[in-house]
Amino acid sequence: MDFKEIKKLVKLLKEEDLAVLSISENDTHIHIEQKGAEVAVQPAADRPAPAVSEEETSKLIEITAGQIGTFYNQKDENSDETFVSEGDKVSKGDQVGFIEAMKVFNDVKSSVAGIVEEITVANGDAVEYGDVLFRVRPEEA
C-alpha cells in the first residue's frame, strides 16, 4: 500500500466521520484513529438477544462482509425496497446487499441457497471484514 492510498484512507476517515479505520491487505495492516474520537462499545448484557437459538444458529450458513465499509440492504437511497428480508428465499449467487467504501460499491452475494433467517446488520451500518451480515438456513438437498 503506497502513501497515496493511505492519504485516501485518512480522507475517508474524516469524510465519513469514523472514529477508527482498520484495514488489512496481504501482509500490511493499517489502523487509523481520529484524535479525541470516542469509540462506543455496547456491553454484551445490553445487546439484544439473537433472533435464533444457539442450537439453530449452528445449522445456519453465515454470509459475511468481504471488506470494510457501509452495508446497504436497500436497493436505492430513496427507496424502501430491500434486496432481501428475513424469511425470503435466496439462491446461490443472488445479490443480498452491497458494501460501499470510498464511493465504490461492491455487491454482497449469497454463497448458499436457502431461507434468510436473520439479518444481523441494519441498512447504513458500518461493517468490518468478516462481520456476519446474514444467517441463511440452507435448502434441504
C-alpha positions in Angstrom: 0.0 0.0 0.0 1.5 3.3 -1.0 1.4 6.7 0.6 -1.4 8.0 -1.8 -3.6 5.1 -0.8 -3.0 5.9 2.9 -3.9 9.5 2.3 -7.2 8.4 0.7 -7.9 6.3 3.8 -7.3 9.2 6.1 -9.6 11.4 4.0 -12.2 8.7 4.1 -11.9 8.5 7.9 -12.6 12.3 8.1 -15.3 12.4 5.4 -17.3 9.6 6.9 -16.7 10.8 10.4 -15.3 7.5 11.5 -13.6 7.1 14.9 -11.4 4.1 13.7 -10.4 2.7 10.4 -8.6 -0.6 10.3 -7.6 -2.4 7.0 -5.5 -5.4 6.3 -4.2 -6.2 2.8 -1.7 -9.1 2.3 1.0 -8.6 4.9 0.1 -4.9 5.6 -2.2 -3.8 8.4 -3.2 -0.2 8.8 -5.1 1.1 11.8 -6.1 4.8 11.9 -7.9 6.6 14.8 -9.1 10.1 15.0 -7.6 12.0 17.9 -10.2 12.7 20.6 -12.8 10.4 18.9 -14.9 8.4 21.2 -15.5 4.7 20.3 -18.7 3.4 21.6 -18.8 -0.2 22.7 -22.0 -1.7 23.7 -21.7 -4.1 26.7 -22.8 -7.7 26.0 -25.6 -7.5 28.6 -27.2 -4.6 26.7 -27.1 -6.3 23.3 -30.4 -7.7 22.0 -30.9 -11.5 22.3 -30.3 -13.3 19.0 -33.4 -14.0 16.9 -32.5 -17.7 16.7 -31.3 -20.1 19.4 -27.7 -21.1 19.5 -28.6 -24.7 18.6 -30.4 -23.5 15.5 -27.6 -21.0 14.6 -25.1 -23.8 14.3 -27.2 -25.2 11.4 -27.2 -21.8 9.6 -24.7 -20.6 7.0 -23.4 -17.1 7.6 -22.9 -14.5 4.8 -20.1 -12.2 5.9 -18.7 -8.9 4.9 -15.8 -9.2 2.4 -14.5 -5.7 3.2 -14.8 -2.7 5.5 -17.4 -0.2 4.6 -21.0 0.8 4.9 -23.6 -2.0 4.4 -26.8 -1.3 2.4 -29.8 -3.6 2.1 -31.9 -1.0 0.3 -31.7 -1.1 -3.5 -31.8 2.7 -3.8 -31.1 5.6 -1.4 -34.7 7.0 -1.8 -36.5 3.6 -1.8 -37.8 1.3 0.8 -37.3 -1.7 -1.4 -34.7 -4.1 0.0 -32.7 -6.8 -1.6 -33.9 -9.4 0.9 -35.9 -9.6 4.1 -35.9 -12.2 6.9 -37.9 -15.2 5.6 -37.0 -14.6 1.9 -35.7 -17.4 -0.2 -32.4 -16.8 -1.9 -30.4 -18.7 -4.5 -26.6 -19.1 -4.6 -25.2 -16.0 -6.2 -28.2 -13.7 -5.5 -27.3 -10.2 -4.6 -28.4 -9.6 -0.9 -27.0 -6.1 -0.5 -23.8 -4.1 -1.1 -21.0 -2.5 0.8 -19.8 1.0 -0.1 -16.2 2.1 0.7 -14.7 5.3 -0.8 -17.6 5.7 -3.2 -17.0 2.2 -4.6 -20.0 -0.2 -4.3 -19.3 -3.9 -4.0 -22.1 -6.4 -4.3 -22.8 -8.9 -1.4 -23.9 -12.2 -2.9 -25.4 -15.2 -1.2 -23.0 -18.1 -1.0 -25.8 -20.6 -0.4 -29.4 -21.3 -1.5 -31.9 -21.2 1.3 -34.1 -19.0 3.6 -32.8 -15.8 5.2 -33.3 -16.5 8.9 -31.6 -13.4 10.3 -30.3 -10.1 9.1 -27.7 -9.1 11.7 -26.9 -5.5 10.5 -29.2 -2.6 9.6 -29.1 -0.6 6.4 -26.4 2.0 6.6 -24.4 0.2 9.4 -20.6 0.3 9.3 -19.2 -3.2 8.9 -15.7 -4.7 9.2 -14.2 -7.6 7.2 -15.7 -10.8 8.4 -18.7 -9.3 10.2 -21.8 -11.6 9.9 -24.4 -9.9 7.7 -27.0 -12.7 7.2 -27.7 -16.1 8.5 -29.3 -18.5 6.0 -30.9 -21.8 6.6 -29.6 -23.9 3.6 -32.1 -25.8 1.4 -32.6 -29.4 2.1 -30.9 -31.5 -0.6 
